[in-house]
Amino acid sequence: MTDDRPLVWLPFEVARLGTVPEELRYETVRLDGDDATDSVNEVELYVPPYDVGSRQGPLLRRMPRLRVVQTLSAGVDNIRDDVPEGVLLCNGRGIHNASTAELALTLTLASLRGVPGFVDAQREGRWSQGWRSSLADSTVLIVGYGAIGSDIERRLLPFEVDVLRVARTPREGVHALADLPELLPRADVVILVVPGTSETRGLVDAAFLGRMRPGALLVNVARGPVVVTDDLLVALQEGRVHAALDVTDPEPLPPGHPLWSAPHLLITPHVGGATPAMWPRAYRLVREQLERFAAGEELANVMTGEY
């Protein structure tokens, strides 16, 4: 007997979600490109793996019944252009807030207090005292004040800082992107957490960096192309700014790239959301989306245009 229930492809065992709607059927699949089972023709809701990269285009084009793509990442710039017209794209907003906020704070503290230099000194058996910058009594500018930005602020406030906020949509207490030129000279730390869109690509260029306070710290937990790499390299080489990057352009950063050896720079390999804290939040979001989908209700986190 044919099972006509809508098919859902998941990148993990459905049991991890707890109770799920019986009106749907489920398969656990971790495939990409041309590798796909025969049921690819039946998929109506697809949850790609978290580490999907940009390999989903050929697979999505083989799904004639596809209605919804639900990502496990907040950013969708790696898959947005591959989603067929008429298919809803929903992002993983909320899944990585805690992990990304933790890393933003970690990169900020490690950079200001000179932890990378201490690690090098320990490896060399060298006692390296000296004054370092402090997070206390500084001004932090958060560029991209959404859910993750507000989580970053909550973690910053106990460190006795002043926080400036910037977002695409200005509101009470939150400045517009157009206000950046006047805000940048006031900040000791600038944290980027904007989505990767045509509007934010190249946002941090020579002019942006030139407006930053001398010696200020730039922290990027957003997307690599938000920063113009060549302009950042010049600013680092000249000692005008310091930086901590969880994302780079290009990415992954190839061996021998100038960023690896740039001064005043700390790099982590795009691990902002890669902690166990993501999974309970991911399972909850997917389960709630499945319940909405089965009931014919409006889905959450639907992306419109580039947002």
C-alpha positions as semicolon CSV with decimal commas, in nm:
position;residue;x (nm);y (nm);z (nm)
1;M;0,000;0,000;0,000
2;T;0,137;0,340;-0,097
3;D;0,210;0,584;0,185
4;D;0,092;0,923;0,061
5;R;0,198;1,120;0,367
6;P;0,438;1,408;0,289
7;L;0,802;1,298;0,311
8;V;1,053;1,478;0,532
9;W;1,429;1,434;0,496
10;L;1,625;1,486;0,816
11;P;2,004;1,485;0,873
12;F;1,959;1,300;1,206
13;E;1,741;1,025;1,350
14;V;1,382;1,137;1,390
15;A;1,381;0,994;1,745
16;R;1,597;1,290;1,851
17;L;1,298;1,517;1,797
18;G;1,075;1,339;2,048
19;T;0,710;1,327;1,949
20;V;0,654;1,425;1,585
21;P;0,338;1,455;1,373
22;E;0,210;1,120;1,247
23;E;0,072;1,298;0,939
24;L;0,427;1,304;0,801
25;R;0,681;1,032;0,720
26;Y;1,052;1,064;0,781
27;E;1,383;0,950;0,639
28;T;1,731;1,015;0,778
29;V;1,952;1,123;0,489
30;R;2,295;1,287;0,471
31;L;2,351;1,325;0,099
32;D;2,445;1,597;-0,143
33;G;2,502;1,652;-0,512
34;D;2,398;1,361;-0,732
35;D;2,406;1,107;-0,448
36;A;2,042;1,056;-0,355
37;T;1,799;0,774;-0,292
38;D;1,495;0,713;-0,510
39;S;1,278;0,898;-0,259
40;V;1,437;1,227;-0,366
41;N;1,134;1,260;-0,599
42;E;0,899;1,258;-0,299
43;V;1,064;1,499;-0,055
44;E;0,841;1,790;0,048
45;L;1,035;1,925;0,347
46;Y;1,413;1,903;0,358
47;V;1,646;1,977;0,650
48;P;2,003;1,988;0,513
49;P;2,298;1,892;0,736
50;Y;2,446;2,170;0,948
51;D;2,781;2,141;0,768
52;V;2,612;2,163;0,428
53;G;2,853;2,417;0,280
54;S;2,744;2,515;-0,071
55;R;2,689;2,169;-0,220
56;Q;2,310;2,147;-0,228
57;G;2,221;2,293;-0,567
58;P;2,222;1,970;-0,772
59;L;2,027;1,786;-0,503
60;L;1,756;2,051;-0,465
61;R;1,700;2,053;-0,839
62;R;1,612;1,682;-0,819
63;M;1,323;1,742;-0,575
64;P;1,011;1,811;-0,785
65;R;0,775;1,805;-0,484
66;L;0,990;2,018;-0,254
67;R;0,794;2,281;-0,060
68;V;1,020;2,379;0,231
69;V;1,394;2,393;0,304
70;Q;1,471;2,434;0,675
71;T;1,837;2,511;0,746
72;L;2,017;2,450;1,074
73;S;2,216;2,771;1,030
74;A;2,109;3,130;1,081
75;G;2,289;3,239;0,765
76;V;2,147;3,115;0,435
77;D;2,381;3,285;0,188
78;N;2,536;2,946;0,102
79;I;2,204;2,795;-0,009
80;R;1,968;3,086;-0,087
81;D;2,043;3,096;-0,460
82;D;1,996;2,719;-0,498
83;V;1,645;2,704;-0,353
84;P;1,395;2,666;-0,642
85;E;1,140;2,938;-0,703
86;G;0,823;2,883;-0,503
87;V;0,999;2,683;-0,229
88;L;0,998;2,834;0,121
89;L;1,340;2,883;0,279
90;C;1,346;2,894;0,659
91;N;1,660;2,962;0,857
92;G;1,780;2,837;1,194
93;R;1,741;3,163;1,381
94;G;1,783;3,098;1,753
95;I;1,981;2,774;1,720
96;H;2,326;2,931;1,747
97;N;2,262;3,241;1,956
98;A;2,427;3,114;2,274
99;S;2,727;2,952;2,106
100;T;2,798;3,247;1,877
101;A;2,761;3,497;2,160
102;E;3,003;3,293;2,372
103;L;3,262;3,291;2,095
104;A;3,225;3,664;2,033
105;L;3,299;3,726;2,400
106;T;3,584;3,473;2,397
107;L;3,751;3,634;2,096
108;T;3,709;3,979;2,247
109;L;3,861;3,888;2,583
110;A;4,140;3,673;2,435
111;S;4,243;3,949;2,197
112;L;4,227;4,234;2,446
113;R;4,416;4,045;2,717
114;G;4,680;3,912;2,475
115;V;4,607;3,543;2,524
116;P;4,752;3,434;2,184
117;G;5,083;3,596;2,280
118;F;5,082;3,420;2,617
119;V;5,025;3,086;2,441
120;D;5,327;3,152;2,218
121;A;5,535;3,253;2,519
122;Q;5,435;2,939;2,708
123;R;5,533;2,723;2,411
124;E;5,872;2,896;2,406
125;G;5,916;2,884;2,785
126;R;5,928;3,263;2,802
127;W;5,788;3,476;3,089
128;S;5,614;3,763;2,909
129;Q;5,472;4,026;3,142
130;G;5,329;4,356;3,035
131;W;5,018;4,572;3,017
132;R;4,724;4,458;2,808
133;S;4,391;4,615;2,720
134;S;4,084;4,564;2,937
135;L;3,723;4,503;2,845
136;A;3,607;4,687;3,158
137;D;3,529;5,055;3,106
138;S;3,538;5,020;2,726
139;T;3,275;5,096;2,462
140;V;3,156;4,807;2,245
141;L;2,974;4,865;1,916
142;I;2,754;4,574;1,804
143;V;2,687;4,591;1,430
144;G;2,386;4,371;1,359
145;Y;2,173;4,402;1,669
146;G;1,930;4,113;1,628
147;A;1,878;3,802;1,839
148;I;2,248;3,709;1,848
149;G;2,351;4,070;1,897
150;S;2,127;4,104;2,201
151;D;2,268;3,777;2,342
152;I;2,619;3,917;2,296
153;E;2,517;4,232;2,483
154;R;2,379;4,032;2,777
155;R;2,715;3,860;2,813
156;L;2,907;4,186;2,780
157;L;2,720;4,395;3,036
158;P;2,861;4,220;3,348
159;F;3,206;4,332;3,227
160;E;3,112;4,696;3,293
161;V;3,107;4,818;2,935
162;D;2,902;5,072;2,743
163;V;2,722;4,922;2,442
164;L;2,631;5,094;2,116
165;R;2,386;4,914;1,888
166;V;2,342;4,923;1,511
167;A;2,091;4,734;1,299
168;R;1,940;4,741;0,952
169;T;1,614;4,855;1,109
170;P;1,676;5,141;1,357
171;R;1,457;5,165;1,666
172;E;1,466;5,299;2,019
173;G;1,823;5,258;2,143
174;V;1,942;5,105;1,814
175;H;2,113;5,314;1,546
176;A;2,090;5,271;1,168
177;L;2,376;5,145;0,955
178;A;2,402;5,498;0,816
179;D;2,513;5,615;1,163
180;L;2,828;5,401;1,159
181;P;3,068;5,680;1,053
182;E;2,989;5,881;1,365
183;L;2,977;5,577;1,598
184;L;3,299;5,401;1,495
185;P;3,538;5,658;1,649
186;R;3,364;5,607;1,985
187;A;3,418;5,229;2,004
188;D;3,706;5,034;2,155
189;V;3,560;4,708;2,022
190;V;3,345;4,657;1,710
191;I;3,160;4,323;1,688
192;L;3,012;4,223;1,353
193;V;2,710;3,992;1,358
194;V;2,522;4,102;1,044
195;P;2,386;3,850;0,790
196;G;2,568;3,795;0,463
197;T;2,375;3,995;0,201
198;S;2,448;4,228;-0,088
199;E;2,396;4,517;0,155
200;T;2,658;4,395;0,403
201;R;2,917;4,261;0,156
202;G;3,223;4,483;0,182
203;L;3,070;4,684;0,467
204;V;3,404;4,689;0,649
205;D;3,629;4,855;0,393
206;A;3,918;5,102;0,414
207;A;3,682;5,387;0,501
208;F;3,516;5,187;0,781
209;L;3,852;5,080;0,923
210;G;3,982;5,433;0,892
211;R;3,697;5,560;1,110
212;M;3,776;5,311;1,388
213;R;3,961;5,434;1,695
214;P;4,338;5,370;1,665
215;G;4,416;5,033;1,822
216;A;4,048;4,932;1,839
217;L;3,950;4,567;1,803
218;L;3,734;4,433;1,518
219;V;3,557;4,101;1,591
220;N;3,382;3,924;1,302
221;V;3,141;3,642;1,387
222;A;2,918;3,729;1,088
223;R;3,032;3,633;0,739
224;G;3,376;3,664;0,581
225;P;3,277;3,885;0,284
226;V;3,141;4,150;0,524
227;V;3,507;4,253;0,559
228;V;3,725;4,353;0,262
229;T;4,024;4,129;0,331
230;D;4,283;4,340;0,149
231;D;4,176;4,653;0,336
232;L;4,192;4,472;0,669
233;L;4,538;4,340;0,591
234;V;4,664;4,693;0,529
235;A;4,514;4,819;0,856
236;L;4,666;4,526;1,049
237;Q;5,008;4,568;0,892
238;E;5,005;4,936;0,979
239;G;4,898;4,858;1,336
240;R;4,591;5,083;1,311
241;V;4,349;4,812;1,431
242;H;4,350;4,467;1,585
243;A;4,111;4,192;1,474
244;A;3,964;3,856;1,572
245;L;3,796;3,661;1,292
246;D;3,580;3,350;1,314
247;V;3,499;3,392;0,944
248;T;3,721;3,493;0,655
249;D;3,713;3,572;0,286
250;P;3,813;3,337;0,129
251;E;3,690;3,047;0,341
252;P;3,830;2,803;0,429
253;L;4,142;3,013;0,451
254;P;4,405;2,842;0,231
255;P;4,759;2,768;0,351
256;G;4,995;3,056;0,286
257;H;4,723;3,321;0,280
258;P;4,849;3,657;0,417
259;L;4,589;3,656;0,696
260;W;4,764;3,361;0,862
261;S;5,074;3,569;0,926
262;A;4,915;3,911;0,972
263;P;5,004;4,091;1,297
264;H;4,746;4,180;1,562
265;L;4,511;3,905;1,441
266;L;4,342;3,604;1,604
267;I;4,168;3,352;1,373
268;T;3,926;3,071;1,457
269;P;3,796;2,844;1,176
270;H;3,424;2,935;1,162
271;V;3,326;2,755;1,481
272;G;3,082;3,011;1,622
273;G;2,787;2,774;1,629
274;A;2,974;2,445;1,657
275;T;2,904;2,345;2,017
276;P;2,667;2,092;2,176
277;A;2,447;2,385;2,281
278;M;2,306;2,401;1,927
279;W;2,142;2,060;1,923
280;P;1,863;2,098;2,182
281;R;1,769;2,423;2,012
282;A;1,789;2,269;1,664
283;Y;1,570;1,974;1,759
284;R;1,313;2,203;1,918
285;L;1,297;2,433;1,614
286;V;1,267;2,146;1,365
287;R;0,999;1,972;1,573
288;E;0,795;2,293;1,597
289;Q;0,830;2,353;1,222
290;L;0,712;1,999;1,148
291;E;0,408;2,054;1,369
292;R;0,326;2,374;1,181
293;F;0,383;2,209;0,843
294;A;0,161;1,911;0,926
295;A;-0,115;2,142;1,049
296;G;-0,094;2,366;0,743
297;E;0,008;2,663;0,960
298;E;0,244;2,946;0,876
299;L;0,607;2,847;0,929
300;A;0,856;3,039;1,142
301;N;1,182;3,198;1,024
302;V;1,070;3,230;0,661
303;M;1,332;3,418;0,461
304;T;1,209;3,691;0,227
305;G;1,456;3,835;-0,019
306;E;1,797;3,835;0,147
307;Y;1,656;3,834;0,502
